[in-house]
Amino acid sequence: MSVEERARRRASFFKLLGHAKRSVAFVFILAFLSLASHHARADELFGANVSDAFALGKAHAVTASVSPIHAAFANPAALINEENSSIAFSVSIAKDYLRVMGSRSQLSTYPSYNIAASTRLAFPAPVSDRFFLGIQVQIPNGELYKLVLPHEDEIVALFYGDNQRKTSIYAAVGVRLWERLSLGFGLSVSPHINGDVKINFQETGSDNRVDVAVKVGFAPTFGLYWEAFDGLKLGFSYRAAQRSKVRIPVNVHVSDNLPTIYTQISGYAFGGPHSLNLGVSYEFNKIALQISGDLAYEIFHKPILSAPSVTLFDAEGQSLQHGVPTPFSLNNRFIARFSATYSPIPSLGLSTGYAFRQSPVPAQRARSNLVDSHTHRLALGAEYCWSVAPTLELRFATGLAADILTPRRAEKLEFLPQNPAFPRLDIEGWALAWQFSTTLHFR
């Protein structure tokens, strides 16, 4: 064998070995994520449905700069930046360190998983580059959806813990109007639970019945995306409010000597507010720096969390007694987000972000005990792009965020010795969230 042939085989061997090392490292990362997904206790990402880990590292200041594969939630109009097709997978792990009434809260839940996809729809000319489709699905670990109707005076952490445990589905279409201007439209899905329970203690069970139906509710989303000139991008998005309704009639026949009891349990579980988001982003191409900012206004026109009401009916269907608890009303609020992204090399992006979130919860001076406070978020993120082939690119992103709650204290103005937060509701603490995402981008 000639010296040139041995050198060529040696180079091929080390090239193959390098690919093997990268593959083993990738498998190791996936194995670690799988292990963490099954054993870590975590919340979802504080009400954020963006499945991009790099967006978490930007404190979600992405209305004008979101990656197209994650645009179905943040801004559907940004789908037009999709070159061909992409699919992404991510896992979110969070941990709260909140103290309520001086005690450590127990709010952590298992991780959530995210799947996102976007594609350029193949239409013939002249509309071949006009229509784009995106979808995002967020699935919590263990339970697809959890509806909680708490007691009227129960201590409830509004944006943490199990109140965020829900499956979220966003689907959207982006339409390019002109080269630099686009619109986006979409829908989000939420369930409504309708049931019917009939119990007859006089029978052996043949007359007992439980019917449960899960109906689907839709909320529209809208987005606008405009590249005013090279480097400057403006974005606007609107997401309609979501609420899940529970309605379960219960009929109980105890004895032929007693009248049948007709009741109905109804209430609204956790839902999101109307959200208006305005974003701006500017890229300094000479120094590979991008600056982004968002201003959001959220409208809580109805209580998003309510204790259940119980109605007692007579045999003719007339209401005899209707117990309606005091609703948990909320204030509208502003959220400000800022981020900076720097690319030291074309394949690597580093980000940092800050966000301030007003609390929509008024001072809890009466019976209700909603836990929330003004929050400062600090975030860091990184993204690496690996060109596997001329038509395939792998992107690995990670993000880490810390929510710092300002200490808050509210004195009860009523004498409520049985209330768990009497005489004063104290809140303080912080929370951490980590997210990792992998994206396959087909060019």
N, C-alpha and C positions, 0 to 999 in steps of 0.2 A: 504494500500500500504506500503510495507516495506521501510526501510530507504535506502537500497541498490537500490531499484527500483526508488525511488525519485531522488537519486543522479545520476543514469544513465540517467533518462529523463532530468534532469537539464543540465547535460553535453552535451546531444544531442541538447538541445535547444540552448545553447550558441554556439555550433559548427555551427548550422544552421544559427544563427544570424550573426556569423562571415562571413560566405559565403554570406549572404544577403548584409552585409555592403560592402564587396568587389565588389559585383555585382552592387550595387547602385553607388559606386565610379566610376566603369568602365563606366557605362551608363552616369554619370555626365561628365566624361572626354570626351566621344564621343559627347555629346551634346554641350560642350564648343567648341570642334574642329569644329563641324558643324556650330556653330554660327560664329566662327572666319573665317571659310572658305567663308562665304557669305558676310561678312562685312569688312574684312581687305583689305587694299590695299597693294600689294606686288609684288616683282619680282620673277622670278625663281632663282634657286640657282647658279647664276653667271656662267652659262654654265655647271654645273655639273649635270649629269643624274643619279648619284648613288642614289637609292631610300632608302638607309639605313641611318637613322638619326644618328646612332652611327658613321658611316663613316664621316659625317659632323663634328662631334666632334673630329675626328682625322685629320681634315684638308684634308681629302681624300688621306692620305698616306696609301693606302690599296692595291696596286698592288700585294703584297705578302701576305696580311693578310685579304683580303675581305671575308665577309661572303658568303657562296655559293649561297644563294638565291639572292644576289645582284651582282653576278659575271658576268652576261651576258654582262654588260657594262665595268666593271673595269678590269676583267681578266677572260675570259671564261674557262681557264684551271682549275681555282679554284672550278669549279662546282663539282669536284670529292670529295670534303669534305662534300657533302650532304649525310646524313645518310639514309634518306628515302624520304620524301616530305615536302615542306614548301610553305606557301603563306604569302605575306606581303602587308600591306596597309600603306601609309604614306601621310602626307600633309606637304607642304613646304610654309612658309610665310617669306617674306623678305621686307626690307624697305631701300631705298637709302637716303642718306643725302649728295648728291653731290652738289657742287657749281660750275657753269660754267659761266664765265664772271661776277663773283661776285654775281650771282643770284642763288637762290635755284632751282634746277632742279625739274621737274615734271615727273619722270620716273616710279614711282611705278605702278604695275599692280596687278591683283588679284592672289591668290595662285595657285599652281599647285598640282596635285594629282598623286600619283605613285602607281602602282600595280606591284608586282613581284612574280614569282613562280619558283620553281626548284624541280626536282624529279630525282630519280635514276630509269633509264629505266629497266624494268623487262625483262631480257633476260635469257634463260637457261644457265647453266654451260657449258663451263668454262668462259663465258663472262658475268656472272650475275652481276659483280661488276665493269664493265668497262665503261659503257656509261651513261651520265647524260645530262639532258636537262634543260635549263633556259630561261626565258623570262622576260623582263622589259618593262613597258609602262608608259610614263609620259604624263599627260594630263593637259594642262593649263585650268584655269577656264574661261568659257565663250566662248572661241574660240579654235577650234582644231588646227588651224594653221593661222599665220598672216604673209603675205609676204609684206615687205615694200621696195619700190624702191624710196629712198629719192632724193631730189634735190641735184645737184652737190655740192652746198656750204652750205647745211643744216647741222646744228650741230647735230651729231649723237653719242650717247653713245654706244659704240660697244658691250660691254658685260653686259649691264644693260638694264632695261626697256623692251619695246615691241620687241626689236630685239631678245630677248630670248623666245618669246611666240611661242611655237611650240610643236606639239605632237611628241614624240620620241618613237620609237619601236626598241628594241634590242632582238634578239633571237640567242641562241648559244647552241652548243653541246660540252661537255667535255669528253675526252677519256683518261682513265687511261692506260698508256703504261706499266709502272711497278708500284710497290707499292708506290714509292716516286716520280714518274715523270708522268706528264700528259700534254696533248695538248688540246687546245680549239679552235673552229672555230665558227663564227657567221656572222650575217648580221644585218645592220641597214637600216631603211626605211626612205626615204625622198620623197616628192611629186614634180612633175613637172606639171605646169599649161599650158595647150594648149587651146587657144580659137579661135573663129571665129565670128566676128561681121559684119553684113551687114545691112546698113540702106538706105532706099529709101524714100526721102521726097516727091516724086511724087505719091507714092501709099498710100493707106489708112492704111497700116500696114501689109497686107498679105505678102509682100515681105521682111519685116524686120525679121532678124534672129540673135539669139545669141546662139552659141554653146560653151560649156566649158567642157573640159576633164581633169581629174586629173590622170596623169600617175605616176607610182611608180618607183623610182630609188633606187638602192641597193648599199651599201658600205660594204666591208668585214671587219671583225674583227678577230684578232688572239691572242692567249694567250699561255704562257708556264709557268708551275708551277713545282717547284722542291724543295722537302724537303731534303736538302743535308745531314743533320743528325738531331737527336732529338733536337728540339728547333730552328734550323736555316731553314728559308724558303726563296726561291728566286722566283721572278716572273717577267715576261716580257709580255707586251701587245702592240698590234698595232691596231689602229682604222683609217680606211681610211677617207679621206676628204668627206664632204657632201656639196652639193649645190642644191638649188631648182631653176629651170629655169622657167621663165615666157615668153611665146610667144603668142601674140594675134594679128592676122591680123585684120584690120578695113577697110571696104570698104563703102564709103559714096557717094550716088548719090543724089546731091542737085537739079539739074534741067536738063532737056533735052538740054538746051542751054549751059551747062557747062560739062566738062569731069568728069567722076567718079574719086573720090579721093581714091587711094589705099595706105594704110599705114600699117606699122607693128611695134608694140611695143614689145621690147624684153629686157631681163635683167636677172641678177642672184640675188636672194634674199639671206638672211643670210644663212651661212653654216659653218661647222666646218673644222678645218685643219687636215692634217695628224698628228697623235699623236703617238709617241714612248715613252713607259713608262717602266722604270726599277725599281724594288722594292726589298727590303730586309727586313726581319723581324726576330727578335730573341726573344724567350721566356725564361725568367729566372724563371723556375718552382718553385724554392725554395722560392722565394719572390713574386710570382704571378705577375710578371711585364713583359710586352711586349714592345719592342722598334721597331719602323718601320720607314723606310725612302724610299722616292721615288724621282727619277729624271726623268723628262719628257722633251721631245723635240718636239715642234710643228712646222710643216712645212706649211707655207702659200704659196703654189706654184702658186695660182691664187688669184685674189681679191675675198674676201668672201662677200663683200658688194658693190653693184654697182648701180649707177643711171641708169634709163632705157634709151635705145637708140631708136630712132624713124627713120624709113626709109620710104621714099616716092617713090612709083613705078608709072610707066606709065601703059597704058592698056596692053602692051606686057610683063609686068613683069620686065622691066629693071629699075634698081635703078636710080632715078633722084637726090635724096638728102639723105644723111645718116648722122644723127647727133649722134656722139659718144662722150659722156662726158669722162673726164679724170677718169680712174679707181682708186679705192681706194686700192693702193698697201700696203702690210704689210710685216714686217720683220719676220723671224723665231725667235723663242724664247725658253728659258729654264724656267722650273718651278721646284722648289725644295720643297719637303714636308717632314715633320717629325712629329712623334707622339709617345706618351707613354700611355700605358693602364695598370691600376692597379686594381686588384680584391681583396678587403679586405675580402670578403667572396665569396664562389664559385658562388653564384647566382647574384652577383653585379659586374659590371665593370665600372670604371671611366676612362675617357680619356681626354687628352689635345693634341693640335696640333698646328703647325706653318707651314706656307707656304709662299714662296716668288715667285711672278709671274712677270716676265719681261713683259713689254708692247711691243706688236708687232707693235704698231702704231708709225711711224716716226714723227718727229716734223712737225706740220701742218703749214708750212710757205707759202703755196700757196693758192689755192681756197678751197680745201676740209677742213672739220672741224670734224675729228674723235676725240671723247673724250675718252681718256684712259691714264693710268699712271702706273708706277711700283707700285705693290700692296703687302702689308704685310697682311697676314691672321692669326688671333688668334682664336682658337676654343676650346670649352669644350663640353664634352658629357657624357652620362650615359646610362647604359643598365641594366635592371633587368629581370631575367628569373624565371618564376613561373611554377613549375611542377604540372600541373592540374591533370594528370593521368599518369600511367606508359607509355602510348603511345602518350601523348600529352603534349607539353610545350608551354607556352605563353611567348613571349619576348616583353618588352616595352622599347623603346629607344628614346632618345631625344638628339638633338645637337644644339649648338648655335655657330655661327661664325661671326666675325667682319672683314670686309675688310677695310684696311686703305690705301687710295691712297696718294702717295707722291705728294706734290704740283708741278705742271708743268705749264710752261709758254712758249709760242712760238710766237715770233714776225713775223708778215707777211712781206715778202720781196717784195711784189707787192702792188701797190696802188689800193686797192679794197674797195672803200667807201661804196658799196652796200652789201658787205659781212658782215653777222651778227657777225663774230668774228674779224673784223678789228678794231684796228690795232694789237691786240694781243689776242690769245686764252689762257685763264686761266682756270685751272682745279685743284680742291682740294675737299677733303671730305672723307666720309666713308660710309659704308653700313652694315646692319645687316641681318642675315638670321637665321631662326629657323625652325627646322623640328622635327616631331614626327612620329614614325612608330610603328606598331603592327605586330608581326609575329606569325603565328601559325605553329609550328614545330611538325610534326608527326614522332615519332621515331619508 
